[in-house]
Amino acid sequence: MNFDRYSGRNALCIKERFYTYDDLQKMVWSITKLIKTEIPGRQNTIGVITNDEIETYASILATWFTGNIFVPLNPRNPAARNNEIIKIAGIKCIMTSDTSDIHSWQTFATKILNIKKLKKYPSSPLIESWNDEDILYLLFTSGSTGVPKGVPISLMNFKTFINSFISYDYEFSPEDRFLQIYDLSFDGSLPCYVVPLITGSCVYTVPQDEIKYLYALKLMRDHDLTFVKMPPSTFAYLRPFFDKIRLEKVKYCLLGGESLDSSLVSDWANCIPNARIHNVYGPTEATIICLIYEWIKDRQDKQYNGVVAIGRPIGENKVIILDQNQKSTGSHRIGELYVAGSQVTAGYWKSPEKNKESFFELEYNNKIERFYKTGDLAMVDKDGDYLFCGRIDEQVQIDGFRVEIGEIEKHARDYLKINNVAAVSFQGTQKTTQIHLFVENEPEKINGLKKYLKLKLPVYMLPEKIHHIKEFPKSSGGKISKAELKKLLGS
């Protein structure tokens, strides 16, 4: 971080209050000194409660400067989930600016450090050196068993991503202004604050208790933001207002974390006439982003079931598509997407059995490479562009027919002219597989949608029921949580 070089420039804008690089530096040094005094050694797992405040960002940086492992703890999570993360990660201490955040947690931590009113420490304490194998952060994703999976990302993983990302035809300068809409427990947040702090830019954060899409629009409009990254389902809420939105200062718009609807991005492009639009793809296990597709307005976009292509690997990433026997599918045939390279994690945290299921050594260009099995269905075209075709766990068999959930969602979006629809498979009372379709905040259109789907889909693909839902449940990354929708059906 170039604190001294950018000392007087704004580093963060949080709730309309600006903090300079000098403000951030002094807080980072104070927390760094506290950690070195209270927690001996390095590579300790340190929990940081992720509030929208300068203290949280300073704590993350201080954790890294002391050679320790950042573990985000979302205060909006149920206490039971955070307790599980603390236990699995073996967290040595928790840093917070508000101890009331953890009053209901049965913490296994050895220390609780209140960072709200630390004495300013003006000079730089000794910064720990790092090895490429050292773990930088540990994120927890949903596990199929109900127990969160820990994904450790090393310095090598993250360094490779940062170098690949910044060198991917982007031009950043201290004059840039970045949107940070994600919860800090989601890996999509990292490029939204690490990249700007490296390049001397300013980060504009969206408070987690605000209506995200409205607050993000306000920041983009009032502060002329130049770099915007968000999930498609977030800006889809703005669709009724697209004809009134014009954000001419946006240079780059990255959309990822969910499938990107072709008609939605086509309409959104009119709102950001000077921006380059990229659809980005990358599981947490492969460090944030490993494929990018540039969507260009006056070019026929590549798509599958109305979902925009995910493009080509960036940097050192290697991608292959294999069938059930781990044989190459060739072009234009659907299979499972595997990723290899220096961005892929060394394996799940303390989970050797899960590692055996998810990581494989395979031959690639006459060399043995270690691949991560993503669980995503994809195919590659003759140009080398990859198209996302859904999830393996969303491809179901009904009456002997293979059904792709994404195809049902595509036709629903075509009729409703909205992006926020979600189809899920569900085991009925007779143990038969059913498809249920959820539609957000469009109750008056459900009857028309039923008639439309009958014209477009074979009988076996028709949803058992179409449900109206006022607002979709979301993950910390802003994605529609299909797991929560299935729970609603179960209840």
N, C-alpha and C positions, 0 to 999 in steps of 0.2 A: 504494500500500500504506500502510495507516494504522499504521505501526510504533509511533509515539509514543502514539497513542490507545489501543492495545491492549497496551502494553509488557509488562505482567506476565501477560498471558493466554497460554495454550498455543497455539502456532501449528502444531506438528507433533508427531505421535507416531510414532516410527520404532523398530520392534523393542522396543516397550514402554518406550521412553525418550522423555520429553517435552522439547520445546524451546520456549521462550517467543518471543514476537515480538521481545523485546529480544535474545535469543540469535541469532535469524535476522537481525535488522537489523545487528548488529555484523559478522557473517560476510559479509553482502551488501556492506557498505561496504568491508570489507577486499579483497574480490575486485574490486569496482568500481575501487578505487584501483590494484590490480595491473593490470587491463585497461588503464586509462587511461595507466599508466606504460609498459607493454610493447607495446601495440598502438595506434598513432596512427590518428586518423580515426574514422569511423563507418561503419555499414552493411558492416562486415567480417563474413564468415561465420565463426562461432566454434563449433567442435565441443565438445559437453559429453558426457562419458561418463556414461551414465545409471545410476548405482548408486543403491541405496535408502539415501540418507543425506542429512543436512542440507546438506552441501557441494554436492551436485548441485542441489538446489532453490535454494540461494543463488547458484550460478553462473548458473542460468537468469535469475534476477531481475537479477543484475549485468550480464549480457549486454544485457538490455533497458535498464537504466539508463544504459548507455554508448552507446546508440543503435545497437547491433550486432544481428546476426542469429543467433538460436539454432538450431543444427543438432544434434539428438540423435544420439548414436552408442551403439548398444546393445552392451555388451561380450559379450553372448551370441550376437551375430551371427557368422557366419564372417568371418575376417579379410578375405577377398577382397571381401565385400560392403561392409564398412566402408571398405576402400581405395577401392572404386568411388565411394562417397558422398563421401569426402574429395576425390577427384580432380574429380568432376563439380561439387561445390559450390564448389571453389576455397577450401577452408577455410584461414584464416590462422593459426589456432592451435587447440590442443586443451587443454581444461581437465579435469584428473582429480585424484582424491585418491590414486590408486594407479597409478604408471607401469607396473606389471607388466601392466596391462590391455592395453597396446599394444605389448608386446615383439615380437609376430609381425606387426605392421602395417607395411607399407611406406608410411609416412606422407609425404604431400606438404605437410604443414603446416610453416609457418616456425617455429613455437614450440610447445613442450610446457610448459604451466604446471601445476605441482603445487600444489594448493590446500589440502592437508591441514593444514599447520601454518603458516598465515599469522599474522603479527602483527596483533592486533586494532586496527582503525581506528575509534575511537569516534564521530567526527563525520562528517556527510554530505559526501562529495565532490560536486563539481559534477555535476548530473544533466543529461544531454543532452536537448534538446527534440526532439520528433518531428513529422514530417509525416505526413498520412494515407496517402500513397503509400509510405512507408518499409516495408520488410519486417520483420516481427516474428519469424517463424520459418520454417524451410524443412524440410519433412518429405518423406521418400522412400517411395513406395509401389511395389509390384511393377509391372514393365512387361512387356507382352506379348513384347517382344524379348529379355527377360532382363536388360535394363539398367534399374536403378531410375529411376523418374520423380520429379523434384523438384517439390513443390507449395509455392510461396511464398505465405505469408499475410501481408497487409499490416496495418498498424495499423487502417485503415478496415474491412477485413474482420472483424478480431477485435473491434474496438470495437462494430461493429454487432451481432455475435453476442452479446456480453456484455450489451448493453442489451436486446436482444430476449429473451434467456434470463431475466435477472433480473426483467424486467417481466412475464414470462409467469405471472402469478398465483401466483408463489412468494413465500413470506415467509421470509427468512433473518435470523438474528440471531447475535451473538457466542456464543450458547449452543449453536449447532448443531455437530454432529460429522459430518464427511464421510468416506466411504470412498474410498480411492484405490487401486484394484486393478490399474490398467493400467500397462504399460510406458510410460515417458516418451517413447518414440519413436512412440507412437500418439496421434493427436489427441484421442481420447476421454478422455485423462488431463487435458487442460487445464482443463475446468470443475471437475474434482475437486480441483484445488489453487488455481487462480486465483480462482474465486468465493469459496471460504472465506477466502482471504487478503485479499480485498477487504472482506469483511463481518465480519472479526474472529473467524471460527470456527476450529476445529481440524481438521487433516487427519490421518487415520489411514491409514498406508500398509501395503500388503501386500508383503512382500519377494518378489522374483522367484524366489528359490530355494526358497520354501515351496510346499506344496500349496495353491493359491490359494483354492479354495472353502472349505476347512477353516479356513484362517487368517482369511479374510473373515468367516466365521460366528462365529469366536471374538471378533473385534473388534466385530461387531454386537451380540453377546450381552453381552460383558464391559464394553463402554464405552458401551452404549446409543446407538449411532449413529443419527442422525436423517435423513441423506441418503445414499442408496445408489444407485450407478450401476454396471452391470456387463453383460457380454454374456450372453444367455440360456443359451448352452452351458456357462457357468461355474456358474451356480446350479442348472442341471439335475442336476449331480452330487449335489446335496443332496436330490433328490426322494425317495429311500428313507427320509429322516429327517424329511420335512415334518410328520408327525404329532407329532413331538417338539419342533418349533421354534415359538417364539412370541416375536416381536420387536415389542413394543408401542410402543417409542419411535420406530420408523422413521416419519417424516412423509412422505418422498418416496422413491419407488423408480423409477428410470429404467432401462429395458432397451433396448439398442440395439446396432448393429453387425452384427446377424444377424437373420434372420426369427424372429419370436416366436410360438411354438406356443400356440394358444388353450387347450388343456387344461392345459399346463404352468403358464401364468400363473394359470389358475383355481385350481389346487391351491396355488400359491405364495401367493396372496392370503390364504389362511387363516393363513399364518405371520406376516403383517404386517397385522393387522386394522385399524390406524389410519392406514395409509399411502395416499397417492394414488399410483396406478401409471400411469406414462406409457411408451408405446412411442415411442422417438425415432428419427428417420431423418436422415441427412446424410452425403454423401460428403466426403472430405477437401477436395476442390476447392470445396466450398460452406461451409467453416468449421464443422465439427463437427455441428451440429444445425440443420436448416431446416424439418422438419415434426414435429409432435407429435400423438399420439393418446392421450387419457385412457381407460384401461380401467377400467370401473366394474363392480363385482361383481354387482350386482342388475340389470344391463342386458344385453340381448343384444348381444354384441360383434360388430363388423363384421370379416369375415375372408374370405380367399380361400385355398382348399386348406388350411384349418386355420391359416393365418398371420394374425395380428392386423393390422388396418389400421394405416397409418402416419400417418393423420390429415390435418391441415391445415397450411399454411405459417404460420410465426410471423414476427413483425416485418416486415421489408421484403422477405422472400423472395417470389418469384413462381414458380409451378409450372404447367407445361402438359404435356399428353400428345399426342404426335404419331405419325403412322404413318410408313412408310418413305419417303414423299414429303414429309415435314415438313408434313403437313396434320393439323388437329385431328381426333381420333378421336371426340369427343363422349363423353357419359356411358356407363358400363357397357361400354366397348370397350377392349381391351388395346392399348397402344402404349408407346413409349419415353418415359420421364420426363425432362423438361428443367427446369433450375433457373436463375433469374436473380435479380439483386439485389446489394446492396452486400456480401454475404457471399461472393460468387463470386470466386475468385482471378483475377488479371489474366492468368494463363496459366502453363504449365509452365516450369520453369527451363531457359532456353537451349534450347528445343525448339520452334522455329517450325513444323515439320512436324506435330508432335503437336497443337499448338494449332489448326491448320487442321482437323484431324479432330474436335476435341472442343468447340470454341466457335463459336457461330453468332449472327449478328444476325437477329432475327426480330421481326415486329410483334406487340405485346401491348397491348391496350386503346388502339389508335390511336397507339402510340408504339414506336419501335424500341428493343428491349432486347437485351442480349448474354446468351445462354443457354449453360449448360454441358450437354452431352449425357451423361447419367449412365450409359447402358448398362443401366439397370434397367427392367424391364417393370412397368407399373402401369395402373390404371384408376381413374376417379373416379365416385362414385355421385351420386345426385340431391341429396344433402345437402351435397356439396362435400368429402366425405372421400375420401382417396386410399388405395387398396389395393395392396400390393406383390404382384406376380405372378411374380417371379423375375428372372433375368438373361437378356439377349439371347443371351449366349454359352453359356447353359445350355438354350436352346430348340433342339432338334435335330430333324432329319427322319430317320425310320426307315421304310423301305418306302413312302415317299411320305406318311407320316402325320407331323403335327407333334406332338412329344412335349415336355411341360413337366416338367422334372426335379422341380419342387416337388410335383407331384401324386403321384409315386412316393414321395417322402419323407413326404408326408402320410399315406398309407396305412400305411407302415412304422411311423410314430410311433403311429398308432391301434392297431396290433396290439401293439407292444412296450411301450407306455405309457412311453416314454422320449423325450427330445428329440434325443439324440445319434445321429442317422443322417445319412448323406450319400450322395447319388447323383451320379455323374459320368459324362459321356460320354467315350468312348475309341475311337480308331481301331484296329480289329483288324488281324490280319496280312493279311487280304484287302482292307484299306482300307475296310471296312464300319464304320458307326458302331454301337457297342455301349453299353449302359447297364450300369454296375456299381454295386452298392449296398454301402456299408460300414456295419457295425453295431458300435458300441463296447461291448465287454465283456459281450455276451449270447450266447455261442456255443451254448448249449443251446436257444435259441429260433429258430435259423436255419431248421431244417426246417419248423417250424410257420409261420414267416413266408413261406416259399416257397409253401405251400399256400394261405395267406390271400391273398397277392397274386394268385394264379391266379383267385381268386373275385372279385377287385375290378378287375383291369386287363385290357385286351385283350392279345392275345398279343404284339403289336409293342411294347408298353410294359414287358413283363416284363424284369427285369434279366438280363443274360447270366450273371452270377454274383453271389452275395451273400457278401461277405467279412467275416470277424470280425477286428476290430482291437482290441488291448488299450487303446490310448489314441490319440485323434485327434491328428495334428500340428496345432499352432496357430500363428497369426500373432502378431505382437507385441501386437495388440489383443485377443487372446483368441479370435479367430474360428477356426472349423475351416478349415484350409488345403486347399482342394480341389486346388490346384496340386500340393501334396505327395502327395496321394492318387493323382493321375494319374501322378506320377513312380514311385510304388510299382507301379502297373500296368505301366508301361513297362519296369521292371527285372525 
